[in-house]
Amino acid sequence: MCNLPLRLLQWATHVTACGLLLIAVVTVLRDGLVAVAAGGVLLGLVYATGPVIERRPIPALVWLGLVTAGWAALAVVAPPFVWPVFGLLFAYLRMLPLWAAMFGVTVLTSAAVAVAAWHAGELTVPLALGPVIAAVLVTLLGLACEALHAEAART
């Protein structure tokens, strides 16, 4: 019975990540940044392989590194690519031990705030609080997914 909510939460995280990435790609395309949009599509293709390899430790870590590097490069180049970080936060929570995931979530959230502020030319309350609040919610959802997974494994 717990398998269905767990699957729904996992798919919701993937749909959210892909949706944010698609919005970023469309936005930069509208601005005429074709090469950046192509980078976003490539990042989406790499991200899409995650669910297939996430249970294999070494490939999953390589994948996580590639997706993180791709996100960071795109986020520095174009502001719309800052926000797809939230899909990465879920991936960190799924693929890493809790201590490493919490460290990664903190670093990614800090990077998202810094890059968003850099693009905006100033640090504002919404730019600081938005990613932090979202990271807290993502973390709580990720922990809920883990709890549902553990419950499903017991039954």
Disulfide bonds with the S-S distance in Angstrom:
none
